[in-house]
Amino acid sequence: MRRLLVGGIFLLGLFQPDLAQSETIQFPTEELATESVLPVFDQPTVVRNRVVELSRRFELGVLMGYALTEPFYNPLQFGGTLSYHINEDHGINIFGSTFLTGLSSEAAQLNPIPGTSPPVNANLQYGPIPKYLLIASWQYSAYYGKLSFTKDYVMNLHLYGLLGAGMYGVGDASKPVVSAGLGQKFHFSPSFSLRFDLRALAYMGPDPTSIRLDNKTGPQPTSAFDDRFMLEGLLNVGISYTLPAL
């Protein structure tokens, strides 16, 4: 019995190289890939089936704005925009608005100033009140995409940037202003859209706190106040209509 076991082990050792060789699979060299490659497109298409085309179209809009950093005067304003899209990416935007008159709710509480005896009014209504804003900007449509809320409805959208300059009417003076902003449009159709934009305004403007107003009985000229650097934020929301291409 021992001799049969030893003989079996010896025969298995003789045939083991042949068994290992029979399990090796070989392919012809010409059928093997020598390197990995990626397809190259000479003119890639970023967006297919673009629904909203802007090139050579005028766009009109009505907006309601809110001055985010205005501490003393009414932050609400109403205005409009006019844009001309030179192509799908670049355009010119003109924005104009007028501010509502009056004091902010916080400034109105200073007439009279709490804790003063006899009562003393801050009289900030006699300071340089913002009146209008007019800005011409370069508009760059950085991104066009589609947003699907359901399987049957797709909303098109544009993300754009703004960079421009204009005039800021404060009191009885007009101050140069530079502006930069970012906006988003949600298109209900190829012509109508809901528009949001946030602008930063930088200018040298009159400081309402640079002189005493509690002893004044009427509006003061803007020249009576000291100028200082102002940085304000303006949020606009509105509806726009894009005319057919020229």
Secondary structure, DSSP 4 states (H G I P E B T S, - for coil): -HHHHHHHHHHHHHHHHHHHHHT-----GGGS--S------SS--SSSS-S---TTEEEEEEEEEEETT-SSB--EEEEEEEEEESSSSEEEEEEEEEEPPSB-HHHHTTSSPTT-SS-----GGGS--EEEEEEEEEEEEEEEEEEESSSS-EEEEEEEEEEEEEEEEETTEEEEEEEEEEEEEEESSSSEEEEEEEEEEEEEEE-TTSS--TT--SPPPGGGSPEEEEEEEEEEEEEEEEPPP-
